[in-house]
Amino acid sequence: MSTSTADAARLPLMLTDLRLPTIKRLWTDIAAQSDREAWRAERLLSVLFEHEMAEREARRLARHRAESGLPPDKSLDSFDFAAVPTVSRPHVAALVEGDAWLEQGANLLLFGPPGVGKTHLIAAIGHGLIDRGWRVLFTRTGDLVQRLQAARRDLRLPAELARLDRFDLLILDDFSYVRRDQAESSVLFELISERYERKSIALTANQPFSAWDQVFPEAAMTVAAVDRLVHHSTIFEMNVESYRRKTAATDTSPRTRTKVSKRK
């Protein structure tokens, strides 16, 4: 066996040990192209490692998107900015492109009635941030409170809060839908306090701050929670007509009318 043949046989094993799966898959074709075009060694190495790095980044993004829990079909391109004139596309784009607010642990708060696209918009921002390398977790507020409450019962709340600390942005959907007793509201307040000025929170809420006494049973806790969330925050007021209601109203539903006439 020639030296080159032996090297070719050993190379896949070495690439497996080095955890370079992309180079392992592509090296024969790229090496053949290198031989045909008489590349210098540094050119061959550069092409191989560029492929490895690109696919490693793609796998990382896919892994972070999967762990985020974000609705997969929500994007800024599909959000109807014309239907929500209080939300500026350039402003939203700046939030996705800019790093300063996440680095400062600033918050993003979306208010408006049901059906105006709050969840769509916040999820689209989350996807854009993942594309830029940030880690995001999307969850219904009620589900997360139950998770934190279970952690407190099991004496592992600090560990659970530390796990959430891995995420640069924590998105709490349907925040004002929750109605909490003293124990549950205290874990939610502890989460807000733990992340204050360190890690960002984004939330969607149907009710304004004035109605949050239904979320936190104590007035002092409500004031303290609002104060921490509003400090260093961007607030979008999306008080427009429900997109879902508008769509239903403009749907002529000819099939429905046909079915009714057939019954007659």
ZADONU-902021 format. One record per residue (C-alpha): residue in three letters; y, x, z. Coordinates in steps of 0.02 Angstrom, whole numbers, padded with zeros to 5 digits, always signed. Last residue first. Layout:
N
ALAYXZ;...
//
This chain:
264
LYS+01251-04164+00140;ARG+01147-04016+00195;LYS+01177-03937+00026;SER+01364-03954+00051;VAL+01353-03858+00215;LYS+01253-03717+00135;THR+01379-03703-00005;ARG+01523-03695+00118;THR+01438-03553+00211;ARG+01405-03459+00049;PRO+01587-03477+00001;SER+01640-03388+00161;THR+01827-03382+00125;ASP+01842-03230+00237;THR+02027-03212+00279;ALA+02008-03280+00455;ALA+01853-03176+00493;THR+01938-03017+00435;LYS+02091-03056+00541;ARG+01983-03088+00693;ARG+01891-02923+00668;TYR+02053-02829+00640;SER+02126-02903+00798;GLU+02313-02928+00781;VAL+02417-02784+00845;ASN+02448-02707+01015;MET+02385-02532+00978;GLU+02490-02436+01105;PHE+02442-02254+01086;ILE+02473-02141+01235;THR+02474-01951+01234;SER+02452-01873+01405;HIS+02512-01731+01516;HIS+02527-01839+01674;VAL+02468-02013+01624;LEU+02289-01990+01682;ARG+02330-01910+01849;ASP+02464-02039+01891;VAL+02354-02184+01837;ALA+02215-02125+01954;ALA+02335-02100+02101;VAL+02416-02271+02077;THR+02247-02358+02065;MET+02181-02264+02217;ALA+02333-02317+02320;ALA+02312-02498+02265;GLU+02131-02502+02322;PRO+02003-02603+02225;PHE+02008-02488+02073;VAL+01960-02576+01911;GLN+02036-02746+01951;ASP+02193-02661+02015;TRP+02200-02591+01839;ALA+02296-02742+01775;SER+02468-02659+01781;PHE+02397-02508+01690;PRO+02377-02612+01534;GLN+02212-02700+01492;ASN+02103-02679+01338;ALA+02068-02496+01375;THR+02011-02347+01273;LEU+01997-02178+01355;ALA+02018-01993+01320;ILE+01993-01865+01458;SER+02036-01681+01446;LYS+01976-01539+01555;ARG+02079-01434+01676;GLU+02241-01527+01719;TYR+02140-01663+01810;ARG+01954-01647+01772;GLU+01896-01662+01953;SER+02026-01796+01992;ILE+01968-01909+01851;LEU+01785-01885+01899;GLU+01825-01917+02082;PHE+01915-02077+02034;LEU+01761-02137+01940;VAL+01652-02089+02088;SER+01767-02186+02205;SER+01767-02339+02094;GLU+01579-02352+02112;ALA+01576-02344+02301;GLN+01722-02464+02328;ASP+01659-02596+02207;ARG+01701-02586+02024;ARG+01747-02703+01883;VAL+01733-02611+01718;TYR+01808-02685+01561;SER+01964-02580+01587;PHE+01881-02421+01526;ASP+01801-02489+01369;ASP+01761-02313+01303;LEU+01777-02158+01411;ILE+01788-02005+01298;LEU+01763-01838+01388;LEU+01844-01694+01295;ASP+01812-01508+01322;PHE+01633-01545+01372;ARG+01541-01420+01481;ASP+01628-01496+01632;LEU+01513-01646+01616;ARG+01371-01537+01678;ALA+01479-01481+01825;LEU+01513-01663+01870;GLU+01326-01693+01874;ALA+01297-01540+01984;PRO+01433-01598+02105;LEU+01355-01773+02108;ARG+01182-01709+02154;LEU+01153-01794+02323;ASP+01029-01918+02248;ARG+01140-02066+02291;ARG+01288-01971+02217;ALA+01194-01938+02055;ALA+01149-02123+02041;GLN+01334-02166+02060;LEU+01379-02038+01927;ARG+01257-02114+01803;GLN+01313-02290+01845;VAL+01493-02236+01818;LEU+01445-02158+01651;ASP+01365-02318+01588;GLY+01514-02424+01641;THR+01636-02307+01554;ARG+01545-02318+01388;THR+01512-02141+01332;PHE+01574-02012+01207;LEU+01553-01827+01248;VAL+01649-01693+01151;ARG+01629-01505+01130;TRP+01763-01419+01028;GLY+01724-01312+00875;ARG+01847-01379+00746;ASP+01719-01498+00670;ILE+01688-01562+00847;LEU+01873-01603+00859;GLY+01866-01705+00699;HIS+01717-01803+00762;GLY+01808-01843+00924;ILE+01964-01899+00830;ALA+01854-02018+00731;ALA+01777-02083+00892;ILE+01950-02116+00965;LEU+02004-02209+00809;HIS+01848-02316+00791;THR+01845-02359+00976;LYS+02026-02415+00972;GLY+02005-02511+00809;VAL+02104-02671+00840;GLY+01955-02780+00887;PRO+01985-02806+01071;PRO+02166-02799+01132;GLY+02262-02635+01144;PHE+02278-02472+01238;LEU+02226-02296+01188;LEU+02249-02151+01309;LEU+02232-01967+01264;ASN+02233-01837+01403;ALA+02295-01659+01428;GLY+02179-01522+01493;GLN+02299-01385+01439;GLU+02177-01307+01314;LEU+02140-01481+01251;TRP+02325-01516+01220;ALA+02357-01346+01141;ASP+02218-01348+01011;GLY+02304-01441+00870;GLU+02208-01497+00716;VAL+02136-01658+00784;LEU+02291-01704+00882;ALA+02400-01657+00733;ALA+02297-01771+00621;VAL+02328-01914+00743;HIS+02515-01883+00737;PRO+02512-01868+00548;ARG+02418-02035+00537;SER+02545-02122+00648;VAL+02484-02261+00761;THR+02607-02402+00797;PRO+02583-02464+00618;VAL+02405-02521+00656;ALA+02343-02616+00503;ALA+02413-02482+00386;PHE+02315-02349+00482;ASP+02151-02429+00426;PHE+02021-02303+00487;SER+01893-02256+00353;ASP+01967-02085+00315;LEU+01989-02051+00501;SER+01802-02066+00525;LYS+01681-02178+00620;ASP+01504-02192+00549;PRO+01411-02082+00675;PRO+01463-02172+00835;LEU+01488-02024+00953;GLY+01348-01984+01075;SER+01413-01806+01088;GLU+01240-01726+01098;ALA+01205-01759+00914;ARG+01376-01696+00860;HIS+01355-01538+00963;ARG+01184-01504+00885;ALA+01246-01537+00708;LEU+01396-01424+00737;ARG+01283-01285+00801;ARG+01163-01305+00656;ALA+01307-01292+00531;GLU+01373-01138+00622;ARG+01202-01055+00612;GLU+01193-01102+00429;ALA+01358-01017+00392;MET+01317-00864+00498;GLU+01150-00835+00413;HIS+01223-00858+00239;GLU+01365-00736+00276;PHE+01238-00616+00351;LEU+01138-00604+00190;VAL+01292-00589+00079;SER+01368-00451+00186;LEU+01205-00354+00195;LEU+01188-00354+00006;ARG+01369-00303-00020;GLU+01353-00163+00110;ALA+01202-00095+00019;ARG+01293-00081-00148;TRP+01244-00212-00275;ALA+01153-00159-00433;GLU+01163-00330-00517;ARG+00977-00352-00547;ASP+00926-00268-00384;SER+01050-00372-00283;GLN+00989-00531-00367;ALA+00811-00486-00316;ALA+00871-00451-00138;ILE+00956-00621-00135;ASP+00797-00709-00190;THR+00686-00614-00069;TRP+00810-00628+00076;LEU+00831-00816+00073;ARG+00709-00889+00199;LYS+00705-00742+00320;ILE+00894-00725+00304;THR+00910-00908+00356;PRO+00785-00891+00498;LEU+00870-00743+00585;ARG+00794-00754+00758;LEU+00775-00565+00780;ASP+00589-00584+00811;THR+00575-00696+00657;LEU+00674-00571+00554;MET+00556-00433+00611;LEU+00404-00533+00561;PRO+00480-00579+00392;LEU+00519-00393+00361;ARG+00347-00323+00395;ALA+00269-00375+00229;ALA+00419-00320+00128;ASP+00420-00153+00219;ALA+00236-00127+00179;THR+00267-00166-00003;SER+00413-00045-00009;THR+00309+00092+00073;SER+00169+00070-00051;MET+00000+00000+00000;
//
